[in-house]
Amino acid sequence: ANFIGGVEIESLMRNKDGKVAGVKYTTTSDNSNIIRATADLVIIACGANSASPALGIGSEKLPLAKQPGALTYVSSDNYLKQPLKRIFVDTINQTHMLRRSDGTLVIGGGKLIVGGRDSDDDSPEDKDIDTSEEPDSAIAKEMIAAAIKSVSPDDLESFVESCSENDDDKSFRITTANRPISADGLPVVGLVEEGLYVAVTHSGITLAPLIGELASFEIEESLNAKSSEEILRERYGFEILNAYRPTRFV
């Protein structure tokens, strides 16, 4: 396998029979250096960008929901730098928190999606997070306050409160992004067409180890398949993944 990172994909390459045969990509912003990489099979695992038309899938074949998430990072030089042994999650108030080994607190907010979309997922939450009218520090403080009330363990509460009150003893940073969640909230794993395999899921940090192992076996089996019909019907694959095939959208 050949992994190429930090590049911009221009398009897929196809052979004379129309089968995916590789990708064209560039390493320059002006697209002056187009590189062609041939492949027996192309794997799309680009998170929320996996539905890009340049990758040969598009929103029709891979509809992704707009489910934004936000993360606030809080750091302090005066805090004991010990990582938490677990992630604290409150599904009611939609917040979670962990502490990294360097002492940084990472506080997350936004609807937590587990095992499919909720019935009210067509609500106004299905839009990008707009932080233009409120400074990062104010948004961060709101997320910190929610974490204190719901998931903050006792040994962190005083630290978090002091950070939110004392501008000299903290630094705030906030990031927002759409999460890679399909239209029905379930993972998408399998062949889109012959030569093109996709793996998109949320949460990747929890599901990737299993999906990666299953997908690697399926990919190897697909390359050894005897016919296109056998490949597209995925007779080589795992039944556990049948409910998550991209073919359910088309």
C-alpha positions as CSV (number, residue, x, y, z in Angstrom):
1,A,0.0,0.0,0.0
2,N,1.1,3.5,-0.7
3,F,0.0,6.4,1.5
4,I,0.3,9.9,0.1
5,G,-0.6,12.7,2.6
6,G,-0.7,16.5,2.5
7,V,-1.7,16.8,-1.2
8,E,-4.8,17.9,-3.1
9,I,-6.6,15.3,-5.2
10,E,-7.5,16.5,-8.7
11,S,-9.5,13.6,-9.9
12,L,-9.6,9.8,-10.1
13,M,-7.9,8.0,-13.0
14,R,-9.8,5.3,-15.0
15,N,-8.7,2.7,-17.5
16,K,-10.2,2.1,-20.9
17,D,-13.0,0.0,-19.3
18,G,-13.9,2.8,-16.9
19,K,-12.5,1.1,-13.8
20,V,-10.8,3.3,-11.2
21,A,-7.1,2.9,-11.7
22,G,-5.5,5.6,-9.5
23,V,-5.6,9.3,-8.7
24,K,-4.2,12.5,-10.0
25,Y,-2.9,14.9,-7.3
26,T,-0.9,18.0,-6.9
27,T,1.6,19.2,-4.3
28,T,1.5,22.9,-5.4
29,S,-1.2,25.5,-4.8
30,D,-1.3,26.6,-8.5
31,N,-1.7,23.0,-9.7
32,S,1.4,23.3,-11.8
33,N,2.7,19.9,-10.8
34,I,0.1,17.2,-11.5
35,I,1.3,13.7,-10.4
36,R,-0.4,10.5,-11.5
37,A,-0.4,7.5,-9.1
38,T,-1.7,4.2,-10.4
39,A,-3.4,1.8,-8.0
40,D,-5.3,-1.5,-8.1
41,L,-7.7,0.0,-5.6
42,V,-8.3,3.5,-4.2
43,I,-9.4,3.9,-0.6
44,I,-11.3,7.0,0.4
45,A,-11.0,7.7,4.1
46,C,-11.1,11.5,4.2
47,G,-13.7,12.1,7.0
48,A,-16.1,14.9,6.2
49,N,-14.3,15.5,2.9
50,S,-15.0,12.0,1.6
51,A,-18.0,13.1,-0.5
52,S,-15.9,15.5,-2.6
53,P,-16.7,15.0,-6.3
54,A,-13.0,15.0,-7.0
55,L,-12.9,11.7,-5.1
56,G,-15.5,10.1,-7.4
57,I,-18.3,9.8,-4.9
58,G,-20.2,13.0,-4.4
59,S,-23.1,13.8,-2.1
60,E,-25.6,11.6,-4.1
61,K,-23.6,8.5,-3.5
62,L,-22.4,9.5,0.0
63,P,-24.8,12.0,1.6
64,L,-23.2,13.5,4.7
65,A,-25.2,15.3,7.4
66,K,-24.1,18.7,8.7
67,Q,-23.4,17.8,12.3
68,P,-20.9,20.4,13.6
69,G,-18.8,19.9,16.7
70,A,-16.7,22.3,18.7
71,L,-13.6,21.8,20.9
72,T,-12.2,24.2,23.5
73,Y,-8.6,23.9,24.6
74,V,-7.7,25.3,28.0
75,S,-4.1,25.4,29.2
76,S,-2.4,26.8,32.3
77,D,1.3,26.7,33.4
78,N,0.2,26.5,37.0
79,Y,-1.8,23.3,36.7
80,L,-0.5,19.9,37.7
81,K,0.1,18.1,34.4
82,Q,-1.5,14.7,34.9
83,P,-3.7,13.1,32.3
84,L,-7.2,12.0,33.1
85,K,-7.6,8.2,33.1
86,R,-10.9,8.5,31.3
87,I,-13.0,10.8,29.1
88,F,-15.9,12.4,31.0
89,V,-19.1,12.5,29.0
90,D,-22.6,14.0,29.7
91,T,-25.0,13.1,26.9
92,I,-27.8,15.2,28.4
93,N,-25.9,18.5,28.4
94,Q,-24.0,17.5,25.3
95,T,-20.5,18.0,26.7
96,H,-17.4,15.9,27.2
97,M,-13.9,16.5,28.6
98,L,-10.5,15.0,28.8
99,R,-7.1,16.2,29.9
100,R,-4.0,15.6,27.9
101,S,-0.6,14.6,29.2
102,D,0.7,18.2,28.9
103,G,-2.1,19.4,31.2
104,T,-4.3,20.9,28.5
105,L,-8.1,20.4,29.0
106,V,-10.0,19.5,25.9
107,I,-13.8,20.3,26.2
108,G,-16.2,19.2,23.5
109,G,-19.7,20.4,22.8
110,G,-22.4,19.6,20.3
111,K,-24.9,16.7,19.8
112,L,-23.4,13.3,20.5
113,I,-24.4,10.8,17.8
114,V,-24.4,7.2,18.8
115,G,-25.7,4.4,16.5
116,G,-27.6,6.6,14.1
117,R,-29.3,9.9,13.9
118,D,-31.9,11.1,16.3
119,S,-35.5,11.8,15.2
120,D,-35.0,15.5,15.5
121,D,-31.8,15.7,13.5
122,D,-33.4,17.9,10.8
123,S,-33.6,20.6,13.4
124,P,-31.6,23.9,13.2
125,E,-28.6,22.0,14.7
126,D,-28.1,20.7,11.1
127,K,-26.0,23.7,10.1
128,D,-22.5,25.0,10.5
129,I,-21.5,26.5,13.8
130,D,-21.4,30.3,13.5
131,T,-18.9,31.9,15.9
132,S,-18.5,35.2,14.0
133,E,-20.6,37.3,16.5
134,E,-18.9,36.0,19.7
135,P,-15.2,35.9,20.5
136,D,-13.5,32.6,21.1
137,S,-13.0,33.3,24.8
138,A,-16.7,33.8,25.4
139,I,-17.6,30.6,23.5
140,A,-14.9,28.8,25.4
141,K,-16.2,30.1,28.8
142,E,-19.7,28.8,27.9
143,M,-18.4,25.4,27.2
144,I,-16.2,25.4,30.3
145,A,-19.3,26.4,32.4
146,A,-21.2,23.5,31.0
147,A,-18.3,21.1,31.8
148,I,-18.1,22.3,35.4
149,K,-21.8,21.7,36.0
150,S,-21.9,18.2,34.4
151,V,-18.7,16.3,34.0
152,S,-15.9,18.1,35.7
153,P,-14.3,15.8,38.5
154,D,-13.6,17.4,41.8
155,D,-9.9,17.9,41.3
156,L,-10.5,19.9,38.1
157,E,-13.4,22.1,39.2
158,S,-11.3,24.8,41.0
159,F,-8.8,24.9,38.1
160,V,-11.5,25.3,35.4
161,E,-13.2,28.0,37.4
162,S,-10.0,29.9,37.9
163,C,-9.2,29.7,34.2
164,S,-12.6,31.1,33.3
165,E,-12.3,34.0,35.8
166,N,-8.6,35.0,35.5
167,D,-7.6,36.0,32.0
168,D,-3.9,36.1,33.1
169,D,-3.8,32.4,34.0
170,K,-5.3,30.7,31.0
171,S,-5.3,30.6,27.2
172,F,-8.3,29.7,25.2
173,R,-8.4,28.2,21.8
174,I,-11.5,26.9,20.0
175,T,-12.0,24.9,16.9
176,T,-15.1,24.0,15.0
177,A,-15.7,21.5,12.2
178,N,-18.3,19.3,10.6
179,R,-18.1,15.7,11.8
180,P,-18.0,12.8,9.3
181,I,-21.6,11.6,9.8
182,S,-23.6,10.0,7.1
183,A,-27.2,11.0,6.4
184,D,-28.5,8.1,8.5
185,G,-25.9,8.5,11.1
186,L,-24.3,5.1,10.5
187,P,-20.8,4.2,9.2
188,V,-20.2,3.8,5.5
189,V,-17.8,1.0,4.6
190,G,-17.4,-0.9,1.4
191,L,-17.1,-0.6,-2.4
192,V,-18.7,2.4,-4.1
193,E,-17.7,0.8,-7.4
194,E,-15.1,-1.6,-8.6
195,G,-11.7,-0.2,-7.7
196,L,-13.1,2.4,-5.2
197,Y,-13.5,1.6,-1.5
198,V,-14.8,4.1,1.1
199,A,-14.6,4.1,5.0
200,V,-16.3,7.0,6.8
201,T,-17.5,6.9,10.4
202,H,-18.0,8.8,13.6
203,S,-16.6,8.3,16.0
204,G,-13.4,7.3,14.2
205,I,-11.3,7.1,17.4
206,T,-13.6,4.3,18.7
207,L,-14.6,2.5,15.6
208,A,-11.5,2.8,13.4
209,P,-9.6,-0.1,15.0
210,L,-12.4,-2.6,14.2
211,I,-13.3,-1.1,10.8
212,G,-9.7,-0.9,9.8
213,E,-9.2,-4.6,10.5
214,L,-12.4,-5.7,8.7
215,A,-11.7,-3.4,5.8
216,S,-8.2,-4.6,5.2
217,F,-9.4,-8.1,4.9
218,E,-12.2,-7.2,2.5
219,I,-9.9,-5.1,0.4
220,E,-7.4,-8.0,0.1
221,E,-10.2,-10.4,-0.8
222,S,-11.7,-7.9,-3.4
223,L,-8.3,-7.7,-5.1
224,N,-8.3,-11.5,-5.4
225,A,-11.9,-11.8,-6.6
226,K,-12.5,-13.5,-9.9
227,S,-15.1,-11.3,-11.4
228,S,-16.5,-7.8,-11.3
229,E,-19.9,-9.2,-10.4
230,E,-18.4,-11.0,-7.4
231,I,-16.7,-7.7,-6.3
232,L,-19.7,-5.5,-6.6
233,R,-22.0,-8.0,-4.8
234,E,-19.4,-8.1,-2.1
235,R,-19.6,-11.9,-1.7
236,Y,-16.2,-11.8,-0.1
237,G,-17.1,-9.4,2.7
238,F,-18.3,-9.6,6.3
239,E,-22.0,-9.8,7.0
240,I,-21.5,-7.5,10.0
241,L,-20.8,-4.7,7.6
242,N,-23.8,-5.3,5.3
243,A,-25.9,-2.6,6.9
244,Y,-23.2,-0.1,6.4
245,R,-22.5,-0.4,2.7
246,P,-22.4,2.7,0.5
247,T,-24.8,1.0,-1.9
248,R,-27.7,1.7,0.5
249,F,-27.7,5.3,-0.7
250,V,-28.1,4.6,-4.4
